[in-house]
Amino acid sequence: MNGVPHYILLITLSVEFLMGTLGNAFTVLVNIMDWVKRRKISFIDQILTTLAISRIAYLFSLTANLFLYERYRAIIMTSRILRHKSTFWTVTNHFSIWLATCLSIVYFLKIANFSNSIFLHLKWRIKKMVSGTLLASLLFLFLNILVANTRVHVFIYRTEANTSFSAISSNYSQVPRHIILTNTMFTLIPFTVTLTVFLLLIFSLWQHLKSMRYNAQGSRDVSTVAHIKALQMVVSFLLLYSFYFLSLLLQYCNIKYKQKSSVSLLFWAIGVVFPSGHSYVLILGNTKLRQAFISMVWWLRCRLSVVEPSVS
């Protein structure tokens, strides 16, 4: 029998899923409408749109997994079903994180100022740099899926030696632990890349401020503002991703030591803040998306103000 905290966490997760889906769908809708209107789409908008689509797919995979866990926890899943679930979650999680990392790289290359020849070479080839990063990430994705499916296959093969229904059902509930551990290790790579970008942006800003003090100029020029805005975007990603990474580690420990399902829901609620909350950070950090969002909120307020007098 589930208690009140369990249902509160389910409602919290449902709200997070809904808000995350709406925020990402808003990004996709605005960018596609602008693309149709202008007959062209900027490189950053391409990344934002693809990122939002991957986030919607990722939230859908989490929703499906939680639904199966809540409704059909006692059934024995075949190795094929488990591999399909693992692969879908791994792919959506991979692109959700790597596309956000590529966005951080774009901000860094556009805003940072270094005289290094390698940096200048990359700065003039942002599209090739980001495309190369995504292509390289596909190698990590392939290895991630291969390692995760191998671990699942070996675990299931050993488990099925026991013919007891209850024993197999109980052991199968441990399969996500292997998937979570593998995915967590692989997602450390984009996190490290983004952290490096963050440190280089700080160093670039420090150099810029030092140069401005030397030339006796103001401290709030266009370049400084751009640096600060980029740092805010990267910091928000690192902070939210830290919550996500922490939730995965806690989820791993929770499954390993077979704690209550309410504890598992709490950890997922912490983790879902990343794909849901980061979408609104990106909306507020992008001029076009922010203006469209403000216009939508203003339109909704006007509609509600018209409806209220007619109702009364």
LINPE-V876466 format. One record per residue. N is the residue number from 1. RES is the residue in three letters. PSI is psi as a letter, one per 20 degrees, with the letter a starting at -180 (999 if undefined). D_CENTER is the distance of its C-alpha to the mean C-alpha in Angstrom with 1 decimal. Layout:
BEGIN
{{N RES PSI D_CENTER} {N RES PSI D_CENTER}}
END
This chain:
BEGIN
{{1 MET p 33.0} {2 ASN q 29.8} {3 GLY a 30.3} {4 VAL g 29.2} {5 PRO h 26.2} {6 HIS g 24.8} {7 TYR h 25.1} {8 ILE g 23.8} {9 LEU h 20.5} {10 LEU g 20.4} {11 ILE g 20.9} {12 THR g 18.3} {13 LEU g 15.7} {14 SER g 17.2} {15 VAL g 16.9} {16 GLU g 13.2} {17 PHE g 12.7} {18 LEU g 15.2} {19 MET g 13.9} {20 GLY g 10.3} {21 THR g 12.2} {22 LEU g 14.7} {23 GLY g 12.7} {24 ASN h 10.9} {25 ALA h 14.3} {26 PHE g 16.0} {27 THR g 14.3} {28 VAL g 15.3} {29 LEU g 18.7} {30 VAL g 19.6} {31 ASN h 18.8} {32 ILE g 20.7} {33 MET g 23.6} {34 ASP h 23.8} {35 TRP g 23.9} {36 VAL h 26.6} {37 LYS g 28.5} {38 ARG i 28.5} {39 ARG j 28.5} {40 LYS q 26.1} {41 ILE p 22.5} {42 SER r 21.4} {43 PHE g 19.2} {44 ILE g 16.5} {45 ASP h 16.6} {46 GLN g 16.3} {47 ILE g 13.0} {48 LEU g 11.8} {49 THR g 13.2} {50 THR h 11.9} {51 LEU g 8.2} {52 ALA g 9.1} {53 ILE g 10.9} {54 SER h 8.5} {55 ARG h 6.3} {56 ILE g 9.9} {57 ALA h 10.8} {58 TYR g 8.2} {59 LEU h 9.4} {60 PHE g 12.8} {61 SER h 12.9} {62 LEU g 12.2} {63 THR g 14.8} {64 ALA g 17.2} {65 ASN g 17.0} {66 LEU h 17.7} {67 PHE g 20.4} {68 LEU h 22.1} {69 TYR h 21.9} {70 GLU h 23.5} {71 ARG h 26.1} {72 TYR l 27.0} {73 ARG h 26.5} {74 ALA i 30.0} {75 ILE q 30.1} {76 ILE o 30.2} {77 MET q 27.5} {78 THR r 28.7} {79 SER h 27.2} {80 ARG g 26.3} {81 ILE g 24.2} {82 LEU h 22.4} {83 ARG h 21.7} {84 HIS g 20.5} {85 LYS g 18.1} {86 SER g 16.9} {87 THR g 16.6} {88 PHE g 14.7} {89 TRP g 12.0} {90 THR g 12.0} {91 VAL g 11.9} {92 THR h 9.1} {93 ASN g 6.9} {94 HIS g 8.6} {95 PHE h 8.1} {96 SER g 4.4} {97 ILE g 4.9} {98 TRP h 8.4} {99 LEU h 8.5} {100 ALA h 7.0} {101 THR g 9.6} {102 CYS h 12.1} {103 LEU g 11.9} {104 SER h 12.8} {105 ILE g 15.5} {106 VAL g 16.9} {107 TYR g 17.3} {108 PHE g 19.0} {109 LEU h 21.3} {110 LYS h 22.3} {111 ILE h 23.1} {112 ALA q 24.2} {113 ASN o 27.9} {114 PHE q 29.3} {115 SER j 32.6} {116 ASN p 31.6} {117 SER h 32.5} {118 ILE g 29.4} {119 PHE g 27.1} {120 LEU h 29.3} {121 HIS g 29.2} {122 LEU h 25.4} {123 LYS h 25.4} {124 TRP j 27.5} {125 ARG l 25.5} {126 ILE g 21.9} {127 LYS g 21.4} {128 LYS h 22.8} {129 MET g 20.9} {130 VAL g 17.4} {131 SER g 18.8} {132 GLY h 20.2} {133 THR g 17.0} {134 LEU g 15.3} {135 LEU g 18.5} {136 ALA h 18.6} {137 SER h 15.2} {138 LEU h 16.7} {139 LEU g 19.2} {140 PHE h 16.8} {141 LEU g 15.3} {142 PHE g 19.0} {143 LEU h 19.8} {144 ASN g 17.0} {145 ILE g 18.1} {146 LEU g 21.7} {147 VAL g 21.5} {148 ALA g 19.7} {149 ASN h 22.2} {150 THR g 25.1} {151 ARG g 24.4} {152 VAL g 24.1} {153 HIS g 27.3} {154 VAL g 29.3} {155 PHE g 28.4} {156 ILE g 29.4} {157 TYR g 32.5} {158 ARG h 33.6} {159 THR h 32.9} {160 GLU i 34.9} {161 ALA h 37.9} {162 ASN o 38.2} {163 THR j 39.5} {164 SER p 39.0} {165 PHE g 36.8} {166 SER h 35.6} {167 ALA g 35.0} {168 ILE g 33.0} {169 SER g 30.9} {170 SER g 30.3} {171 ASN h 29.4} {172 TYR h 27.0} {173 SER i 24.9} {174 GLN i 24.4} {175 VAL g 22.7} {176 PRO h 19.1} {177 ARG g 19.9} {178 HIS h 20.4} {179 ILE g 17.3} {180 ILE g 15.1} {181 LEU g 17.2} {182 THR g 16.9} {183 ASN h 13.1} {184 THR g 12.9} {185 MET g 15.5} {186 PHE h 14.0} {187 THR i 10.6} {188 LEU h 13.0} {189 ILE g 14.0} {190 PRO h 11.2} {191 PHE g 11.1} {192 THR h 14.9} {193 VAL g 14.8} {194 THR h 12.9} {195 LEU h 15.3} {196 THR g 18.1} {197 VAL g 17.3} {198 PHE g 17.3} {199 LEU h 20.7} {200 LEU h 22.1} {201 LEU g 21.4} {202 ILE g 23.2} {203 PHE g 26.0} {204 SER g 26.3} {205 LEU g 26.5} {206 TRP g 29.1} {207 GLN g 31.1} {208 HIS g 31.0} {209 LEU h 32.2} {210 LYS g 34.8} {211 SER h 36.1} {212 MET h 36.4} {213 ARG h 38.3} {214 TYR h 40.6} {215 ASN j 41.3} {216 ALA l 41.7} {217 GLN r 39.2} {218 GLY r 37.0} {219 SER j 33.7} {220 ARG l 31.7} {221 ASP r 32.0} {222 VAL g 29.5} {223 SER h 28.1} {224 THR g 27.6} {225 VAL g 25.8} {226 ALA g 23.5} {227 HIS g 22.8} {228 ILE g 22.1} {229 LYS g 19.7} {230 ALA g 17.7} {231 LEU h 17.8} {232 GLN g 16.5} {233 MET g 13.4} {234 VAL g 12.8} {235 VAL g 13.8} {236 SER g 11.5} {237 PHE g 8.5} {238 LEU g 10.5} {239 LEU g 11.6} {240 LEU h 8.6} {241 TYR h 7.3} {242 SER g 11.0} {243 PHE g 11.0} {244 TYR g 8.4} {245 PHE g 10.6} {246 LEU g 13.6} {247 SER h 13.0} {248 LEU g 12.9} {249 LEU g 16.1} {250 LEU h 17.7} {251 GLN h 17.0} {252 TYR g 18.7} {253 CYS h 21.6} {254 ASN g 21.9} {255 ILE g 22.3} {256 LYS g 24.6} {257 TYR j 26.9} {258 LYS l 26.7} {259 GLN a 26.1} {260 LYS q 26.1} {261 SER h 23.6} {262 SER h 23.2} {263 VAL g 21.9} {264 SER g 19.3} {265 LEU h 18.2} {266 LEU g 18.1} {267 PHE h 15.7} {268 TRP h 13.4} {269 ALA h 13.8} {270 ILE g 12.7} {271 GLY h 9.5} {272 VAL i 8.6} {273 VAL h 9.0} {274 PHE g 5.6} {275 PRO h 4.1} {276 SER g 7.8} {277 GLY h 9.0} {278 HIS h 7.1} {279 SER h 8.5} {280 TYR h 11.8} {281 VAL g 11.7} {282 LEU h 11.4} {283 ILE g 14.1} {284 LEU h 16.3} {285 GLY i 16.0} {286 ASN p 17.1} {287 THR g 20.9} {288 LYS g 21.1} {289 LEU h 18.3} {290 ARG g 19.6} {291 GLN h 23.1} {292 ALA h 22.3} {293 PHE g 20.5} {294 ILE g 23.6} {295 SER g 25.9} {296 MET g 24.4} {297 VAL g 24.7} {298 TRP g 28.2} {299 TRP g 29.1} {300 LEU h 28.1} {301 ARG g 30.2} {302 CYS g 33.1} {303 ARG g 33.0} {304 LEU h 32.9} {305 SER h 35.8} {306 VAL h 37.8} {307 VAL h 37.3} {308 GLU g 38.2} {309 PRO h 41.8} {310 SER h 42.5} {311 VAL g 41.5} {312 SER 999 43.6}}
END
